[in-house]
């Protein structure tokens, strides 16, 4: 299993443990994992499509909402400093 696959699996694992209490802490962890995926040179479109496929497999609820928030950080539907594939410094 490649490092990027392991990182995607970490996101999926985190999504199964989302509660209202840990939502934002988990979001920061997910954001950091996505940043590592970007730093590996994985393309934005590939990352988005893989995570969107996972999003579509989820039932409505906090986990799905959390993945949607991460998708926003991939596509830029977020604050400019949170846009992972934007022009941010490493």
C-alpha positions in Angstrom: 0.0 0.0 0.0 1.4 3.4 -1.0 1.8 6.3 1.4 -1.0 8.2 -0.3 -3.3 5.2 0.2 -2.4 5.0 3.8 -3.2 8.7 4.2 -6.6 8.4 2.5 -7.3 5.5 4.8 -6.5 7.7 7.8 -9.1 10.2 6.6 -11.7 7.5 6.2 -10.8 6.2 9.7 -11.1 9.7 11.2 -14.5 10.1 9.6 -15.9 7.1 11.5 -15.0 8.8 14.8 -16.6 12.2 14.3 -18.6 13.7 17.2 -19.9 17.2 17.8 -17.2 17.5 20.5 -14.2 16.5 18.3 -15.5 17.8 14.9 -13.1 20.7 14.6 -10.1 18.9 16.1 -10.7 16.1 13.5 -11.1 18.7 10.8 -7.6 20.0 11.6 -6.2 16.5 11.5 -8.0 15.8 8.1 -6.7 19.1 6.8 -3.1 18.1 7.8 -3.5 14.7 6.1 -4.7 16.4 2.9 -1.8 18.8 3.0 0.5 15.7 3.2 -1.3 14.2 0.2 -0.7 17.4 -1.8 2.9 17.5 -0.8 3.3 14.0 -2.2 2.4 15.5 -5.6 -1.0 13.9 -5.7 -3.2 15.9 -8.1 -6.1 18.0 -6.9 -8.6 16.4 -9.2 -7.6 12.8 -8.2 -7.8 13.7 -4.5 -11.2 15.4 -4.9 -12.7 12.5 -6.9 -11.4 9.8 -4.5 -12.8 11.7 -1.5 -16.0 12.6 -3.3 -16.6 8.9 -4.1 -16.2 8.1 -0.4 -18.5 11.0 0.5 -21.2 9.6 -1.8 -21.0 6.2 0.0 -21.7 7.8 3.4 -25.1 8.1 5.1 -26.2 11.6 6.0 -24.7 12.8 9.3 -21.6 14.3 10.8 -19.2 12.0 9.0 -20.6 13.1 5.6 -20.6 16.8 6.7 -17.0 16.5 7.8 -15.9 14.9 4.5 -17.8 17.8 2.7 -15.8 20.3 4.7 -12.5 18.6 3.6 -13.7 18.6 0.0 -14.2 22.3 0.3 -10.5 22.7 1.3 -9.6 20.7 -1.9 -11.7 22.7 -4.4 -11.3 26.1 -2.8 -14.8 26.6 -1.5 -13.3 27.8 1.8 -11.3 30.7 3.2 -8.3 31.4 0.9 -5.7 30.4 3.6 -7.5 27.0 3.9 -7.4 26.2 0.2 -4.9 23.4 0.1 -4.2 23.4 -3.7 -4.2 27.2 -3.8 -1.1 29.4 -3.7 -0.2 28.7 -0.1 3.2 28.3 1.3 4.3 24.9 2.6 
